[in-house]
Amino acid sequence: MTHSRRSVLRRGAGLAVAGTAASLAGCSGTTNGGSGGFDAGYAAFFTLNDWANQVAGDHASFEDPVDVGQLGHGWTPDGNLAVDVASTDAFVYLDSSEFSWAQDLAATLEDDYDTVAVIDGLAGLEEDLLEWDHSHDEEEEDAHDDEDSPDDEDGPDRGQYDPHVWVDPVLAADVVDTIAAGLGEADPDNADDYADNAAAYAEDLDAIDDAFESIAENAERGVAVMAGHNSFQYLEARYGFRLHSPVGVSPQNEPTQSEIADTIELVNTEGIDAVLYDRFESPRLAESIVENSDATEAVPVTPAGGTTREWNDAGYGYLEQMTEINVPAFERAFDAQ
């Protein structure tokens, strides 16, 4: 794999911030990150936080504002987060409307806090993003159409695309490179160390890529069932996996009885033994499909966008979630063991 470095510090116009902007309006003269050297930052959710700390090494410590057990998209921060982030040196996020709170925060930092490096992990990946038929109600769509977004100047709103790029280890390496480049630009004295740390981490991502390649090559089954919303489109696109979900990609969708019946029929027709489900969602649908089909077990997978208390206590980062949870589950589901 080739991992290019890109300039990723985003400056300029952003989305207006409701709530947090007001609390920050009178704080522009306060001491911000950088006053004592580059040593701290925030990242928008578990995976970015893990990667930022891996890249920063001993030079800086990053914090994840999202609580254990929760995912960063659809999350709502409290009113103090913007002030906390503005007192550090960097903010790593994804410029996607699925993380609208992070977009808003990034815009405020860019407008009012020029000492905070704002690093968009999706920078340079526009051509790699997959379309996402994500359902929104009409009121949300109308409100979105009325917003002024920085993406309007550069192309389609990234809300039209699946943000789960991090599940693909190849694209993950690109995001890690982006973080390293951003930290290096903000802290040039340690830029070489950031680049070296990213390169070392990319070797671990290469191993995950190899594991999924092996599953694709050795799969005895052409399709697996995901009993929940599908966060793995990027794995499907990368490795040729086929995941059937009665729910689709949106966590707001509820499967119809007809869709569940069709899924059970697929399980029986294809001889599927293991039904996958998202560890951050209820296993009930997977268990129901198993109970009413020839399948024998429900197997958890992780979208790797958050962590559980159990995984956190065990010290699981992104790599462990992928190697200890997802790789064995996909081996089982595609009969590639």
Stockholm file with secondary structure:
# STOCKHOLM 1.0

chainA/1-337         MTHSRRSVLRRGAGLAVAGTAASLAGCSGTTNGGSGGFDAGYAAFFTLNDWANQVAGDHASFEDPVDVGQLGHGWTPDGNLAVDVASTDAFVYLDSSEFSWAQDLAATLEDDYDTVAVIDGLAGLEEDLLEWDHSHDEEEEDAHDDEDSPDDEDGPDRGQYDPHVWVDPVLAADVVDTIAAGLGEADPDNADDYADNAAAYAEDLDAIDDAFESIAENAERGVAVMAGHNSFQYLEARYGFRLHSPVGVSPQNEPTQSEIADTIELVNTEGIDAVLYDRFESPRLAESIVENSDATEAVPVTPAGGTTREWNDAGYGYLEQMTEINVPAFERAFDAQ
#=GR chainA/1-337 SS CCCCCCCCBCCSCCCCCSSHHHHHTTCTTSCCTBTTBSCEEEESSHHHHHHHHHHHTTSCEEECCSCTTCCSTTCCCCTTHHHHHHTSSEEEECCCGGGHHHHHHHHHHHHHCTTSEEEETTTTCGGGCCBCCCCCCHHHHHHHHHSCCTHHHHSSCGGGBCCCGGGSHHHHHHHHHHHHHHHHHHSGGGHHHHHHHHHHHHHHHHHHHHHHHHHHHHCSCSCEEBSSCCCCHHHHHHHCCCEECSSCSCTTCCCCHHHHHHHHHHHHHHTCCEEEEETTSCSHHHHHHHHTSSCCEEEEECCSSSCCHHHHHTTCCHHHIIIIIIHHHHHHHTTCC
#=GC SS_cons         CCCCCCCCBCCSCCCCCSSHHHHHTTCTTSCCTBTTBSCEEEESSHHHHHHHHHHHTTSCEEECCSCTTCCSTTCCCCTTHHHHHHTSSEEEECCCGGGHHHHHHHHHHHHHCTTSEEEETTTTCGGGCCBCCCCCCHHHHHHHHHSCCTHHHHSSCGGGBCCCGGGSHHHHHHHHHHHHHHHHHHSGGGHHHHHHHHHHHHHHHHHHHHHHHHHHHHCSCSCEEBSSCCCCHHHHHHHCCCEECSSCSCTTCCCCHHHHHHHHHHHHHHTCCEEEEETTSCSHHHHHHHHTSSCCEEEEECCSSSCCHHHHHTTCCHHHIIIIIIHHHHHHHTTCC
//
